[in-house]
Amino acid sequence: MIKDYFNLAFRNLRKRKLRSWLTILGIVISIATIFMLISLSIGLEGAVKEQFRLLGADKFFVQPQGQLGGPGAGSAVQLTEKDVEVIEKVNGVKEVSYSTFGSAEVEFQNQKRYTFSVGYPLDKAEVFGEIELYKAEEGRILEEGDEGKVMIGSQYKHNNFFKKPVKVGDKLSVNGKQFEVKGILETVGNPTDDRIIYMSLTDFREIFNTGDRVDQIIVQVNDENEINGIAERTERKLRQFRNVDEKNQDFTILTPEELLESFAIILNIITGFLLSIATISLIVGGIGIANTMYTSVLERTREIGIMKAVGARNKDVMFIFLIESGLLGLVGGLIGILLGMGIGRGIEYIAVNQLGTTLLQVEFPLYLILGCLAFSFLIGAVSGTLPAWKASKTNVVDALRYE
């Protein structure tokens, strides 16, 4: 019987091809938008988690209050090397490194560009070496004694940051001082990070005159399972040293877990806002299906009467119209998913090839595809419920007389 319902529904939709396609257009647009946004959200979340994995689960970060972590973000509050010395004495801390950021003028073969530079103590380079974000594609990571040398991001080699690619051994001028390129890093996926120039803290302070200012402290712990407890001890020690309390604390401690939670909140807000916009299109699509089904009931009043006259029950008529409206939603959902996949892949391609970032990725898990298909069928069926109910209540005699 169910098979017969579907056969009748398919046949009726094929008779009204143009109207059917126009009806499902709203569903196509809404499902494509929803599918694309969710797939981008899933892909972005996965990419960010991978970035944190590369940083290492045994590290947390200390920054001045108000600085959100980007190079050169700046803050009215400053950390210094004395804060680093306090952290080094905290129980459970294995190693501490730190860095300072600055905006630099970089010149290569008479071409000038502006980017960020990072200085860090080369005698503490082991911590940087253990972070997988700092893997050398060419050359090597800076080591103790590498004053006068720099390590650069992947865009200098692969993304035409200058007219010609920079190679290991080339000379760069940073704020007027010549440096030799010692290593080129593998891509991180973030254009800003892939353009950073790394140098020894000694060289950095010479050309930027930053004194003992520290913009970020990287703390490596002995036991990653105790990272939250060690972070809390570090926070208490720094409060005591800096003579502040919880209310006027002028520094921030970020563990990988906290960073992920903060990112997830921001991502959920953005995704929720965009999905609410897509929902409007979905409502419009549902109204279109309802309108089409009401029109179909009127056009097929005599047909309904004949069906009932030969033995069709009210529920049979209702099921036929419900399945028909559900199929409209399902076809719209299927096309919408395919369209969403295409748009998502296009965004990913542009992000990688034009923007130089691998953070905007798309993922198409099976549960998302099946969920969107089921959702689109449900929307179609719900939209057709009232028209189907009206069709099932049609009086046989009136229907047969209907012209």
Secondary structure, DSSP 8 states (H G I E B T S, - for coil): -HHHHHHHHHHHHHHTHHHHHHHHHHHHHHHHHHHHHHHHHHHHHHHHHHHHHHH-TTEEEEEETT--SSTT---SS-EEHHHHHHHHTSTTEEEEEEEEEEEEEEEETTEEEEEEEEEE-GGGHHHHHHSTTS-EEEE----TT-TTEEEE-THHHHS-SSSS---TT-EEEETTEEEEEEEEE---S-TTGGG-EEEEHHHHHHHH--TTEESEEEEEES-GGGHHHHHHHHHHHHHHHHT--SSS--EEEE-HHHHHHHHHHHHHHHHHHHHHHHHHHHHHHHHHHHHHHHHHHHHTHHHHHHHHHTT--HHHHHHHHHHHHHHHHHHHHHHHHHHHHHHHHHHHHHHHHTS--SSS-----HHHHHHHHHHHHHHHHHHTHHHHHHHHT--HHHHHH--
